[in-house]
Amino acid sequence: MPRNKFWLVAMLILSLASVGSAQETFHPFWTGQAFYSYTGLSVGQRGSLLTLTGWEHLNPQGSFFQAEVLGGSQLMERSTAAFGGIQMGGGVGLGDLTPSLMVEVGHGDLDFNDIQVLINIEKQLFADWTLNIFLTGEVTSHDGPLGALIGQPAGSTAEIDDLDAWGGAALKWNTGSPLLWTLTYQFESDETVKVQDLAHVNFNEVDCAEYINTLSLEAGLAVGAHCLVSLAGQFGLDSTPAGTFYSKPLGQTLTQSKAQTSTFSGASVSLAYDF
């Protein structure tokens, strides 16, 4: 082959290779979501949640960084209490497996303080099926009417400290139509650890734990390319201890002489908008 033709072919091959390489280059990008939900339980708890979340997608394998601001309301000590917080973390994409770690801090009415650590593992089972395994640990405190437990007048305010944890799995099925189904099982342990005065001088170690099993089914309907409207129903089994403790499902502090087991149901509606 003449030398000039050789160089022409070589330059053509290098040019095509560089074009292919440029097409395959990944550039990190951001996506976001606005989310609102309202939930009510038959035993009393009710509340709303509004979140604004941003994700930076770091590579083609699915690694990401997440930042979120949140706010809402919940039933605490028989009154509606507002709260707000932030959540940050990230995940590592390993093909069809994505483990992630998040940390959340919050504050609200009744001097509510909250720290959460959330671990999630997402596994793509099939083209339309996804499994999420999750585990969360939480430390909370709020003001409640338990002053009598630390030698103060009955009904006076004291700080109630809780140590909670929950875990479970969520199976998601994208039918290929506008419908998305999610079946979730969750087991939760809520332990009221300590009651103390607001100056943190006198305290009473309560150590009473409530155990909650919940099964829920959610149906999501895609509306256009960016919006998802969801409706969920749930059924739960609540095992409460003998003693004094704060109950999340009831949204109040209780004192009872013997352990009890009861059932409850609930429903929620939510709206998510992706941008």
C-alpha positions as CSV (number, residue, x, y, z in Angstrom):
1,M,0.0,0.0,0.0
2,P,1.4,3.4,-0.9
3,R,2.5,5.5,2.1
4,N,0.0,8.3,1.6
5,K,-2.9,5.8,1.5
6,F,-1.6,4.1,4.6
7,W,-1.7,7.3,6.6
8,L,-5.1,8.2,5.2
9,V,-6.6,4.9,6.5
10,A,-4.8,5.3,9.8
11,M,-6.2,8.8,10.3
12,L,-9.7,7.6,9.4
13,I,-9.5,4.8,12.0
14,L,-8.3,7.1,14.7
15,S,-11.0,9.7,13.8
16,L,-13.7,7.1,14.1
17,A,-12.3,5.8,17.4
18,S,-12.2,9.3,18.9
19,V,-15.8,9.9,17.8
20,G,-16.9,6.7,19.5
21,S,-15.0,7.6,22.6
22,A,-16.6,11.0,22.8
23,Q,-20.0,9.4,22.4
24,E,-19.4,7.0,25.3
25,T,-18.0,9.7,27.7
26,F,-20.3,10.1,30.7
27,H,-20.9,13.5,32.2
28,P,-22.3,13.8,35.8
29,F,-25.8,15.4,35.9
30,W,-28.5,16.4,38.4
31,T,-32.1,15.4,38.6
32,G,-34.7,16.4,41.2
33,Q,-38.1,15.5,42.7
34,A,-40.8,17.3,44.7
35,F,-42.8,15.0,46.8
36,Y,-45.9,15.4,49.1
37,S,-47.8,12.8,51.1
38,Y,-50.5,12.6,53.7
39,T,-51.0,9.5,56.0
40,G,-53.6,8.6,58.5
41,L,-53.9,5.6,60.9
42,S,-57.0,4.2,62.4
43,V,-55.5,4.4,65.9
44,G,-54.9,8.2,65.7
45,Q,-51.6,9.1,64.1
46,R,-51.8,11.4,61.1
47,G,-49.4,13.6,59.3
48,S,-48.0,15.1,56.1
49,L,-44.6,15.2,54.5
50,L,-43.1,17.5,51.9
51,T,-39.6,16.8,50.5
52,L,-37.4,18.4,47.8
53,T,-34.7,16.1,46.7
54,G,-31.7,16.4,44.3
55,W,-29.5,13.6,43.0
56,E,-26.2,14.0,41.3
57,H,-25.6,11.0,39.1
58,L,-21.9,10.3,39.2
59,N,-21.2,7.5,36.7
60,P,-23.0,5.0,34.4
61,Q,-23.0,2.3,37.0
62,G,-25.5,4.3,39.1
63,S,-23.4,5.9,41.9
64,F,-25.0,9.1,43.2
65,F,-25.0,11.9,45.8
66,Q,-28.3,12.9,47.4
67,A,-29.3,16.1,49.2
68,E,-32.8,16.6,50.6
69,V,-34.8,19.2,52.6
70,L,-38.0,18.1,54.3
71,G,-40.9,19.4,56.4
72,G,-44.3,18.2,57.6
73,S,-46.5,17.5,60.5
74,Q,-47.2,14.6,62.9
75,L,-49.4,13.9,65.9
76,M,-47.4,14.2,69.1
77,E,-48.9,14.1,72.6
78,R,-52.4,14.5,71.0
79,S,-51.6,17.7,69.1
80,T,-50.4,18.4,65.6
81,A,-46.7,19.3,65.6
82,A,-44.7,20.7,62.7
83,F,-41.1,19.6,61.9
84,G,-38.3,20.1,59.4
85,G,-35.0,18.6,58.5
86,I,-32.3,17.8,56.0
87,Q,-30.9,14.5,54.7
88,M,-27.7,13.9,52.9
89,G,-25.8,10.8,51.6
90,G,-25.0,8.7,48.6
91,G,-24.9,5.3,46.9
92,V,-22.4,3.2,45.0
93,G,-23.6,1.7,41.7
94,L,-22.5,-1.9,41.2
95,G,-24.4,-2.8,38.1
96,D,-27.8,-4.1,39.2
97,L,-27.0,-3.6,42.9
98,T,-26.9,-0.2,44.6
99,P,-26.1,0.1,48.3
100,S,-26.6,3.6,49.9
101,L,-26.2,5.4,53.2
102,M,-28.1,8.5,54.3
103,V,-28.0,10.6,57.4
104,E,-31.0,12.8,58.5
105,V,-31.3,15.4,61.2
106,G,-34.6,17.2,62.2
107,H,-36.2,19.5,64.6
108,G,-39.8,20.5,65.4
109,D,-42.5,21.5,67.8
110,L,-42.5,20.2,71.4
111,D,-38.7,20.5,71.2
112,F,-38.7,17.4,68.9
113,N,-35.1,16.4,67.9
114,D,-34.3,13.6,65.5
115,I,-31.2,11.9,64.1
116,Q,-31.6,9.0,61.6
117,V,-29.1,6.7,59.8
118,L,-30.6,5.0,56.8
119,I,-29.1,2.0,54.9
120,N,-30.7,0.8,51.7
121,I,-29.8,-1.9,49.2
122,E,-31.5,-1.8,45.8
123,K,-31.4,-4.9,43.7
124,Q,-32.7,-5.1,40.1
125,L,-34.2,-8.6,40.0
126,F,-35.7,-8.6,36.5
127,A,-36.5,-5.9,33.9
128,D,-39.7,-4.9,35.7
129,W,-39.0,-6.0,39.2
130,T,-36.9,-4.3,41.9
131,L,-36.2,-5.3,45.5
132,N,-35.3,-2.7,48.2
133,I,-33.9,-3.9,51.6
134,F,-33.7,-1.2,54.2
135,L,-32.6,-0.6,57.8
136,T,-32.9,2.6,59.8
137,G,-31.8,3.6,63.3
138,E,-33.2,6.6,65.0
139,V,-32.7,8.6,68.1
140,T,-35.4,11.1,69.1
141,S,-36.4,13.3,72.0
142,H,-39.5,15.5,72.6
143,D,-41.3,17.2,75.5
144,G,-44.2,15.3,77.1
145,P,-46.3,15.3,80.3
146,L,-44.2,12.8,82.3
147,G,-42.8,15.1,85.0
148,A,-44.3,12.9,87.7
149,L,-41.8,10.1,86.8
150,I,-38.9,12.3,88.0
151,G,-40.5,13.8,91.1
152,Q,-42.1,16.8,89.5
153,P,-45.8,17.7,89.7
154,A,-48.2,15.4,87.8
155,G,-48.7,16.6,84.2
156,S,-45.5,18.8,84.2
157,T,-43.2,18.7,81.2
158,A,-40.3,16.4,80.9
159,E,-38.0,15.2,78.1
160,I,-38.8,11.8,76.6
161,D,-35.9,10.0,74.9
162,D,-36.5,7.2,72.4
163,L,-34.3,4.8,70.6
164,D,-36.0,3.3,67.5
165,A,-35.1,1.0,64.7
166,W,-36.9,-0.5,61.7
167,G,-36.2,-2.6,58.7
168,G,-37.8,-4.6,56.0
169,A,-38.1,-5.0,52.3
170,A,-40.1,-3.4,49.4
171,L,-40.8,-5.3,46.2
172,K,-41.6,-3.0,43.2
173,W,-43.3,-4.1,40.0
174,N,-43.4,-1.8,37.0
175,T,-46.1,-3.3,34.8
176,G,-44.9,-1.5,31.7
177,S,-48.2,0.4,31.7
178,P,-48.8,3.6,33.8
179,L,-49.1,1.5,37.0
180,L,-46.4,0.8,39.5
181,W,-47.1,-1.6,42.4
182,T,-45.1,-1.7,45.6
183,L,-45.5,-4.3,48.4
184,T,-43.7,-3.5,51.6
185,Y,-43.1,-5.3,54.9
186,Q,-41.6,-3.5,57.9
187,F,-40.7,-4.5,61.4
188,E,-40.2,-1.7,63.9
189,S,-38.9,-1.5,67.5
190,D,-39.6,1.7,69.4
191,E,-38.0,1.9,72.8
192,T,-38.7,4.7,75.3
193,V,-35.3,4.7,77.0
194,K,-35.4,7.6,79.5
195,V,-37.5,10.4,80.9
196,Q,-35.5,13.4,82.3
197,D,-36.0,17.0,83.3
198,L,-35.3,19.8,80.8
199,A,-32.1,20.6,82.6
200,H,-30.9,17.0,82.2
201,V,-30.2,16.6,85.9
202,N,-32.8,14.2,87.2
203,F,-33.9,11.2,85.1
204,N,-35.8,7.9,85.2
205,E,-34.7,5.0,83.0
206,V,-38.0,3.6,81.6
207,D,-36.7,1.0,79.0
208,C,-40.1,0.0,77.6
209,A,-40.3,-1.1,73.9
210,E,-43.2,-1.2,71.5
211,Y,-43.0,-3.6,68.5
212,I,-44.9,-2.9,65.2
213,N,-45.3,-5.1,62.2
214,T,-46.7,-3.5,59.0
215,L,-47.7,-4.7,55.6
216,S,-48.6,-2.2,52.9
217,L,-49.6,-2.2,49.3
218,E,-49.2,0.9,47.1
219,A,-50.4,1.6,43.6
220,G,-48.8,4.4,41.6
221,L,-50.3,5.9,38.5
222,A,-48.0,7.8,36.1
223,V,-49.5,11.0,34.8
224,G,-47.5,12.3,31.9
225,A,-43.7,12.0,31.8
226,H,-43.0,13.6,35.2
227,C,-45.8,13.0,37.7
228,L,-46.7,10.0,39.8
229,V,-49.9,9.8,41.9
230,S,-50.0,7.0,44.5
231,L,-52.5,5.5,46.9
232,A,-51.5,3.0,49.6
233,G,-53.3,0.9,52.2
234,Q,-51.6,-0.8,55.2
235,F,-52.4,-3.2,58.0
236,G,-50.4,-3.5,61.2
237,L,-49.9,-5.4,64.4
238,D,-48.9,-3.3,67.4
239,S,-47.5,-5.0,70.6
240,T,-47.2,-2.6,73.5
241,P,-45.5,-3.2,76.8
242,A,-46.5,-2.9,80.4
243,G,-45.3,0.4,81.8
244,T,-44.9,4.0,80.5
245,F,-43.8,4.6,76.9
246,Y,-44.4,6.9,73.9
247,S,-46.4,5.3,71.1
248,K,-45.8,6.5,67.5
249,P,-49.0,5.0,66.1
250,L,-51.1,6.7,68.7
251,G,-49.1,9.9,68.9
252,Q,-49.1,10.0,72.7
253,T,-47.5,8.8,75.9
254,L,-49.2,5.9,77.6
255,T,-49.1,4.1,81.0
256,Q,-50.6,0.6,81.1
257,S,-50.5,-2.2,83.7
258,K,-50.1,-5.1,81.2
259,A,-48.8,-5.8,77.7
260,Q,-51.3,-5.7,74.9
261,T,-51.5,-6.6,71.2
262,S,-53.8,-4.8,68.8
263,T,-54.3,-4.3,65.1
264,F,-54.6,-1.1,63.1
265,S,-55.0,0.0,59.5
266,G,-54.2,3.1,57.6
267,A,-54.0,4.8,54.2
268,S,-51.9,7.4,52.5
269,V,-52.0,9.4,49.3
270,S,-48.9,11.0,47.6
271,L,-47.8,13.0,44.7
272,A,-44.3,13.0,43.2
273,Y,-43.0,15.3,40.4
274,D,-39.7,14.7,38.7
275,F,-37.6,17.4,37.1
